[in-house]
Amino acid sequence: MRTRLKNLAWQLAGSYEDFSLENRMFNIISIIALIAITVSLPINYLLGYPWQVLLFTACIMALQIYLYYISRFKKRFYISRIIFAVLSYVFLSVNYFFNSGINGPTILAFFLSYIFLIAIYNRSSYWLWTILHFTTVMLLLTVDYYYPHLIVENYTNETQRCIDITVTYMLMLFFSYVALGFIKSNYEIEKASSTEKTIAIEEQNVVLAKVNEEKNKLFSIVSHDLRSPLNTIQSYLELLSFDILEEKERKVAEKELVSLTKNTSDLLFNLLSWSKTQMEGVNAKLKPHNLFNVLAGTINTQHAIASQKDISFSNDIDKEAVAVCDEDMLQLVVRNLLNNAIKFTPSFGKISIHSKLSGNTVQLCISDSGKGIPEEQQKEIFSLKIQSTYGTNKEKGIGLGLVLCKEYIELQNGQIWFDSRPDVQTNFYISLPVA
C-alpha cells in the first residue's frame, strides 16, 4: 500500500527527467493544498461559516486545480508558482478574519504555507518569504488586537474551537510529513544523480587527458619524426642535383634516399591510418580468409627487403589455416610487425612467421633474432608513450605502427601480445577466431 501511494505521488509530481526539483515540489504541494481545501469545506460548513466563505473557498479550490494543471501538464511553472503564492496570502488572510482570528487555527496554516513556499523557491528568495510572512501575520494580529469587531467568531462553545484547532493541527502535521518526506526523497535522488555526474565527469576528464596526451604525441610525431627524415631527403636531393658526389658516394646517397623514402612512406601511411581510426572510426569487414593466401603478397615484399640486409626469412603459415578477419587490416598489421622485425634485426639474423591452431583461434607468430625490446619500454609498447627508437641500420621507429596493430587486431575480435629477450629474440603473437 505504501509503495502504491509513493508511486502515485511520483506520477502526480511528474517525472525526474521532465521536471526540475522545484517544479515537482510545486506539483505535489498543489495536490496537498487541494486535499486541505477539500477537507476544510465540510468542516467549515459544519462550523457554520457564512455561505460567502464557502463559495470563496470553492473558488480557491478551482483555481488551485487550474494551477496544478498548467504546471503539471502545460509546464508553465513560473506563472503558476507566482499565482499560488498570491492565493496563499489572500486565502489565509480572508480565512483569518472569518475563522475567529487568533482564536482559530489560521496561524498554523500560515506556518505551513511558509514551509511550502520556501520548498518551491530557491534559497536566494527565502528572505523575501520570511519577511512577507512575518509582516502579514504581525499585521493581522495588530488588526485583531485594535479592531476585534472585524473578526468573525464562529465558535459557539469552547469544544467547537478545540475540535477545529485539533483537526487543523493534525492535518498540518500530516501534510508537513508528506511534503518533507517528498523533499527528502528528491534530495536523495538529486544527491545520487550528482554523484553519478561527478563520477562521469571524472571519467570524462581521464578520457580527455588521454586524448590530449595522444594529440600531443601525434604533434610530436608530425613535427619531429616526420620533419627530420624529410629534411634529410631534401639534403640528399640537393647533393645529387649539384652533381658534386663521386660515383661511390652517389650510390650510397641513393641507397640512403630509397631507405629514408620508404621509412617516411611507412610512417605517413601508419599516421594517416591511425588518424582515420581516431576521427572517423573504422569498421572491420570480417569474413573467413585463408591466411596463407591473404598474407602471401605482404610476406614476399618484406622478404625481399629482408634479403637486402642478408636476413634469412621463413614462412611457415599453414596453407589450410582459415580465420575470420579483415583482409586489409590483417595485411597492415603483419606488414608493420615484419617491417619492425627487419629494422631491429642485424645482418645475417633470422625472421620467421608461422601459424598454429589453438582451440577456437588461429595464432600467428612473428619471430626475429634482433636487438629486442628493453624491459623499461615493454609496458608501454602498445601506447603512444613509447619513445622513438632506431633500427640496426639507423632506421627510425616511433611505435605508432604497434598502436595501430593493437587497435586493428581488437577490431577483428583478436588479441596481440609479445615476449622479448633483449639481444636474443622477440616474438609477436596474433590470435584470431577460427572460421
Secondary structure, DSSP 8 states (H G I E B T S, - for coil): -HHHHHHHHHHHH--TTTS-HHHHHHHHHHHHHHHHHHHHHHHHHHTT--HHHHHHHHHHHHHHHHHHHHHHTS--HHHHHHHHHHHHHHHHHHHHHHTTGGGSSHHHHHHHHHHHHHHHS-GGGHHHHHHHHHHHHHHHHHHHHH-GGGS----SSHHHHHHHHHHHHHHHHHHHHHHHHHHHHHHHHHHHHHHHHHHHHHHHHHHHHHHHHHHHHHHHIIIIIIHHHHHHHHHHHHHHHHT-S-HHHHHHHHHHHHHHHHHHHHHHHHHHHHHHHHHT------EEEEHHHHHHHHHHHHHHHHHTTT-EEEEE--TT-EEEE-HHHHHHHHHHHHHHHHHHS-TT-EEEEEEEEETTEEEEEEEE-SS---HHHHTTTTSTT---EE-TTS-EE-SHHHHHHHHHHHHTT-EEEEEEETTTEEEEEEEEEB-
